[in-house]
Amino acid sequence: MKSKKLTKNIRINDSVIVISGKDKGKSGRIKSIDRKRLRVIVENIGMCVKHQKRSSVLESHGILKKESWISISKIKKI
C-alpha cells in the first residue's frame, strides 16, 4: 500500500501553479494545507458555488463562491 506522506516541501503563503485540471496554468498562494489527506486550498483556484440559507447569525447569504480543496499532485511550487 502506498504511504501517504508529504513529499513536496510546501508551506502556507508559497506561490504555486496548477499543472492539471480545469484551472491548469493559473497561479496563486497556498491558504491552507491538509497534510493527512494531501490536499491544499489555493486562493482563487478551484472555486465552487455554495448556496447559503439566510440566518440571523450569518451576515452573508445567497449564492457564495469559495475555494475548494485540490490535490497536492496537481500543483507545482514556483
Chimera marker file (.cmm) of the C-alpha trace (Angstrom):
<marker_set name="trace">
<marker id="1" x="0.000" y="0.000" z="0.000" r="1" g="1" b="0" radius="0.5"/>
<marker id="2" x="1.282" y="3.432" z="-0.905" r="1" g="1" b="0" radius="0.5"/>
<marker id="3" x="2.166" y="5.543" z="2.109" r="1" g="1" b="0" radius="0.5"/>
<marker id="4" x="0.517" y="8.932" z="2.447" r="1" g="1" b="0" radius="0.5"/>
<marker id="5" x="3.483" y="11.178" z="3.037" r="1" g="1" b="0" radius="0.5"/>
<marker id="6" x="4.001" y="14.781" z="2.016" r="1" g="1" b="0" radius="0.5"/>
<marker id="7" x="6.982" y="14.661" z="-0.338" r="1" g="1" b="0" radius="0.5"/>
<marker id="8" x="6.759" y="18.235" z="-1.612" r="1" g="1" b="0" radius="0.5"/>
<marker id="9" x="8.234" y="20.952" z="0.581" r="1" g="1" b="0" radius="0.5"/>
<marker id="10" x="5.331" y="23.388" z="0.554" r="1" g="1" b="0" radius="0.5"/>
<marker id="11" x="4.193" y="25.828" z="3.201" r="1" g="1" b="0" radius="0.5"/>
<marker id="12" x="1.414" y="28.349" z="3.650" r="1" g="1" b="0" radius="0.5"/>
<marker id="13" x="1.901" y="31.519" z="1.511" r="1" g="1" b="0" radius="0.5"/>
<marker id="14" x="4.077" y="29.699" z="-1.051" r="1" g="1" b="0" radius="0.5"/>
<marker id="15" x="3.364" y="30.588" z="-4.684" r="1" g="1" b="0" radius="0.5"/>
<marker id="16" x="2.205" y="27.605" z="-6.736" r="1" g="1" b="0" radius="0.5"/>
<marker id="17" x="0.946" y="26.924" z="-10.250" r="1" g="1" b="0" radius="0.5"/>
<marker id="18" x="-1.715" y="24.359" z="-11.202" r="1" g="1" b="0" radius="0.5"/>
<marker id="19" x="-0.373" y="21.739" z="-13.620" r="1" g="1" b="0" radius="0.5"/>
<marker id="20" x="-3.568" y="19.781" z="-14.345" r="1" g="1" b="0" radius="0.5"/>
<marker id="21" x="-7.342" y="20.074" z="-14.124" r="1" g="1" b="0" radius="0.5"/>
<marker id="22" x="-9.817" y="22.787" z="-15.019" r="1" g="1" b="0" radius="0.5"/>
<marker id="23" x="-7.608" y="25.566" z="-13.591" r="1" g="1" b="0" radius="0.5"/>
<marker id="24" x="-4.455" y="24.470" z="-15.428" r="1" g="1" b="0" radius="0.5"/>
<marker id="25" x="-1.942" y="27.300" z="-15.822" r="1" g="1" b="0" radius="0.5"/>
<marker id="26" x="-3.365" y="29.507" z="-13.054" r="1" g="1" b="0" radius="0.5"/>
<marker id="27" x="-1.228" y="30.507" z="-10.106" r="1" g="1" b="0" radius="0.5"/>
<marker id="28" x="-1.889" y="31.605" z="-6.551" r="1" g="1" b="0" radius="0.5"/>
<marker id="29" x="-0.780" y="31.387" z="-2.932" r="1" g="1" b="0" radius="0.5"/>
<marker id="30" x="-1.487" y="28.493" z="-0.575" r="1" g="1" b="0" radius="0.5"/>
<marker id="31" x="-4.014" y="29.369" z="2.137" r="1" g="1" b="0" radius="0.5"/>
<marker id="32" x="-4.331" y="26.030" z="3.921" r="1" g="1" b="0" radius="0.5"/>
<marker id="33" x="-2.721" y="22.560" z="3.888" r="1" g="1" b="0" radius="0.5"/>
<marker id="34" x="-4.193" y="19.212" z="4.941" r="1" g="1" b="0" radius="0.5"/>
<marker id="35" x="-1.121" y="17.011" z="5.329" r="1" g="1" b="0" radius="0.5"/>
<marker id="36" x="-3.113" y="13.906" z="6.244" r="1" g="1" b="0" radius="0.5"/>
<marker id="37" x="-5.265" y="13.912" z="3.090" r="1" g="1" b="0" radius="0.5"/>
<marker id="38" x="-2.571" y="15.546" z="0.881" r="1" g="1" b="0" radius="0.5"/>
<marker id="39" x="-4.780" y="18.463" z="-0.169" r="1" g="1" b="0" radius="0.5"/>
<marker id="40" x="-4.383" y="22.236" z="-0.269" r="1" g="1" b="0" radius="0.5"/>
<marker id="41" x="-6.513" y="25.347" z="-0.662" r="1" g="1" b="0" radius="0.5"/>
<marker id="42" x="-5.069" y="27.883" z="-3.107" r="1" g="1" b="0" radius="0.5"/>
<marker id="43" x="-6.575" y="31.370" z="-3.320" r="1" g="1" b="0" radius="0.5"/>
<marker id="44" x="-8.823" y="31.885" z="-6.378" r="1" g="1" b="0" radius="0.5"/>
<marker id="45" x="-8.226" y="28.300" z="-7.589" r="1" g="1" b="0" radius="0.5"/>
<marker id="46" x="-10.866" y="25.553" z="-7.609" r="1" g="1" b="0" radius="0.5"/>
<marker id="47" x="-13.784" y="27.885" z="-6.977" r="1" g="1" b="0" radius="0.5"/>
<marker id="48" x="-17.090" y="26.203" z="-6.112" r="1" g="1" b="0" radius="0.5"/>
<marker id="49" x="-20.589" y="27.543" z="-5.504" r="1" g="1" b="0" radius="0.5"/>
<marker id="50" x="-22.305" y="27.248" z="-2.117" r="1" g="1" b="0" radius="0.5"/>
<marker id="51" x="-25.958" y="28.127" z="-1.560" r="1" g="1" b="0" radius="0.5"/>
<marker id="52" x="-26.164" y="29.705" z="1.895" r="1" g="1" b="0" radius="0.5"/>
<marker id="53" x="-29.512" y="29.987" z="3.635" r="1" g="1" b="0" radius="0.5"/>
<marker id="54" x="-30.404" y="33.298" z="5.315" r="1" g="1" b="0" radius="0.5"/>
<marker id="55" x="-29.760" y="33.194" z="9.053" r="1" g="1" b="0" radius="0.5"/>
<marker id="56" x="-29.722" y="35.697" z="11.894" r="1" g="1" b="0" radius="0.5"/>
<marker id="57" x="-26.214" y="34.564" z="12.882" r="1" g="1" b="0" radius="0.5"/>
<marker id="58" x="-24.655" y="34.702" z="9.397" r="1" g="1" b="0" radius="0.5"/>
<marker id="59" x="-24.323" y="38.033" z="7.619" r="1" g="1" b="0" radius="0.5"/>
<marker id="60" x="-23.627" y="36.564" z="4.180" r="1" g="1" b="0" radius="0.5"/>
<marker id="61" x="-26.339" y="34.625" z="2.393" r="1" g="1" b="0" radius="0.5"/>
<marker id="62" x="-27.336" y="33.664" z="-1.115" r="1" g="1" b="0" radius="0.5"/>
<marker id="63" x="-25.005" y="32.140" z="-3.678" r="1" g="1" b="0" radius="0.5"/>
<marker id="64" x="-21.407" y="32.308" z="-2.447" r="1" g="1" b="0" radius="0.5"/>
<marker id="65" x="-18.179" y="31.381" z="-4.234" r="1" g="1" b="0" radius="0.5"/>
<marker id="66" x="-15.371" y="29.844" z="-2.223" r="1" g="1" b="0" radius="0.5"/>
<marker id="67" x="-12.170" y="27.877" z="-2.770" r="1" g="1" b="0" radius="0.5"/>
<marker id="68" x="-12.286" y="24.103" z="-2.525" r="1" g="1" b="0" radius="0.5"/>
<marker id="69" x="-9.575" y="21.558" z="-1.746" r="1" g="1" b="0" radius="0.5"/>
<marker id="70" x="-7.312" y="20.367" z="-4.574" r="1" g="1" b="0" radius="0.5"/>
<marker id="71" x="-4.785" y="17.561" z="-4.559" r="1" g="1" b="0" radius="0.5"/>
<marker id="72" x="-1.117" y="18.298" z="-3.897" r="1" g="1" b="0" radius="0.5"/>
<marker id="73" x="-0.228" y="16.284" z="-7.016" r="1" g="1" b="0" radius="0.5"/>
<marker id="74" x="-1.941" y="18.924" z="-9.191" r="1" g="1" b="0" radius="0.5"/>
<marker id="75" x="0.272" y="21.829" z="-8.076" r="1" g="1" b="0" radius="0.5"/>
<marker id="76" x="3.901" y="22.803" z="-8.556" r="1" g="1" b="0" radius="0.5"/>
<marker id="77" x="5.878" y="25.270" z="-6.484" r="1" g="1" b="0" radius="0.5"/>
<marker id="78" x="7.107" y="28.346" z="-8.376" r="1" g="1" b="0" radius="0.5"/>
<link id1="1" id2="2" r="1" g="1" b="0" radius="0.2"/>
<link id1="2" id2="3" r="1" g="1" b="0" radius="0.2"/>
<link id1="3" id2="4" r="1" g="1" b="0" radius="0.2"/>
<link id1="4" id2="5" r="1" g="1" b="0" radius="0.2"/>
<link id1="5" id2="6" r="1" g="1" b="0" radius="0.2"/>
<link id1="6" id2="7" r="1" g="1" b="0" radius="0.2"/>
<link id1="7" id2="8" r="1" g="1" b="0" radius="0.2"/>
<link id1="8" id2="9" r="1" g="1" b="0" radius="0.2"/>
<link id1="9" id2="10" r="1" g="1" b="0" radius="0.2"/>
<link id1="10" id2="11" r="1" g="1" b="0" radius="0.2"/>
<link id1="11" id2="12" r="1" g="1" b="0" radius="0.2"/>
<link id1="12" id2="13" r="1" g="1" b="0" radius="0.2"/>
<link id1="13" id2="14" r="1" g="1" b="0" radius="0.2"/>
<link id1="14" id2="15" r="1" g="1" b="0" radius="0.2"/>
<link id1="15" id2="16" r="1" g="1" b="0" radius="0.2"/>
<link id1="16" id2="17" r="1" g="1" b="0" radius="0.2"/>
<link id1="17" id2="18" r="1" g="1" b="0" radius="0.2"/>
<link id1="18" id2="19" r="1" g="1" b="0" radius="0.2"/>
<link id1="19" id2="20" r="1" g="1" b="0" radius="0.2"/>
<link id1="20" id2="21" r="1" g="1" b="0" radius="0.2"/>
<link id1="21" id2="22" r="1" g="1" b="0" radius="0.2"/>
<link id1="22" id2="23" r="1" g="1" b="0" radius="0.2"/>
<link id1="23" id2="24" r="1" g="1" b="0" radius="0.2"/>
<link id1="24" id2="25" r="1" g="1" b="0" radius="0.2"/>
<link id1="25" id2="26" r="1" g="1" b="0" radius="0.2"/>
<link id1="26" id2="27" r="1" g="1" b="0" radius="0.2"/>
<link id1="27" id2="28" r="1" g="1" b="0" radius="0.2"/>
<link id1="28" id2="29" r="1" g="1" b="0" radius="0.2"/>
<link id1="29" id2="30" r="1" g="1" b="0" radius="0.2"/>
<link id1="30" id2="31" r="1" g="1" b="0" radius="0.2"/>
<link id1="31" id2="32" r="1" g="1" b="0" radius="0.2"/>
<link id1="32" id2="33" r="1" g="1" b="0" radius="0.2"/>
<link id1="33" id2="34" r="1" g="1" b="0" radius="0.2"/>
<link id1="34" id2="35" r="1" g="1" b="0" radius="0.2"/>
<link id1="35" id2="36" r="1" g="1" b="0" radius="0.2"/>
<link id1="36" id2="37" r="1" g="1" b="0" radius="0.2"/>
<link id1="37" id2="38" r="1" g="1" b="0" radius="0.2"/>
<link id1="38" id2="39" r="1" g="1" b="0" radius="0.2"/>
<link id1="39" id2="40" r="1" g="1" b="0" radius="0.2"/>
<link id1="40" id2="41" r="1" g="1" b="0" radius="0.2"/>
<link id1="41" id2="42" r="1" g="1" b="0" radius="0.2"/>
<link id1="42" id2="43" r="1" g="1" b="0" radius="0.2"/>
<link id1="43" id2="44" r="1" g="1" b="0" radius="0.2"/>
<link id1="44" id2="45" r="1" g="1" b="0" radius="0.2"/>
<link id1="45" id2="46" r="1" g="1" b="0" radius="0.2"/>
<link id1="46" id2="47" r="1" g="1" b="0" radius="0.2"/>
<link id1="47" id2="48" r="1" g="1" b="0" radius="0.2"/>
<link id1="48" id2="49" r="1" g="1" b="0" radius="0.2"/>
<link id1="49" id2="50" r="1" g="1" b="0" radius="0.2"/>
<link id1="50" id2="51" r="1" g="1" b="0" radius="0.2"/>
<link id1="51" id2="52" r="1" g="1" b="0" radius="0.2"/>
<link id1="52" id2="53" r="1" g="1" b="0" radius="0.2"/>
<link id1="53" id2="54" r="1" g="1" b="0" radius="0.2"/>
<link id1="54" id2="55" r="1" g="1" b="0" radius="0.2"/>
<link id1="55" id2="56" r="1" g="1" b="0" radius="0.2"/>
<link id1="56" id2="57" r="1" g="1" b="0" radius="0.2"/>
<link id1="57" id2="58" r="1" g="1" b="0" radius="0.2"/>
<link id1="58" id2="59" r="1" g="1" b="0" radius="0.2"/>
<link id1="59" id2="60" r="1" g="1" b="0" radius="0.2"/>
<link id1="60" id2="61" r="1" g="1" b="0" radius="0.2"/>
<link id1="61" id2="62" r="1" g="1" b="0" radius="0.2"/>
<link id1="62" id2="63" r="1" g="1" b="0" radius="0.2"/>
<link id1="63" id2="64" r="1" g="1" b="0" radius="0.2"/>
<link id1="64" id2="65" r="1" g="1" b="0" radius="0.2"/>
<link id1="65" id2="66" r="1" g="1" b="0" radius="0.2"/>
<link id1="66" id2="67" r="1" g="1" b="0" radius="0.2"/>
<link id1="67" id2="68" r="1" g="1" b="0" radius="0.2"/>
<link id1="68" id2="69" r="1" g="1" b="0" radius="0.2"/>
<link id1="69" id2="70" r="1" g="1" b="0" radius="0.2"/>
<link id1="70" id2="71" r="1" g="1" b="0" radius="0.2"/>
<link id1="71" id2="72" r="1" g="1" b="0" radius="0.2"/>
<link id1="72" id2="73" r="1" g="1" b="0" radius="0.2"/>
<link id1="73" id2="74" r="1" g="1" b="0" radius="0.2"/>
<link id1="74" id2="75" r="1" g="1" b="0" radius="0.2"/>
<link id1="75" id2="76" r="1" g="1" b="0" radius="0.2"/>
<link id1="76" id2="77" r="1" g="1" b="0" radius="0.2"/>
<link id1="77" id2="78" r="1" g="1" b="0" radius="0.2"/>
</marker_set>
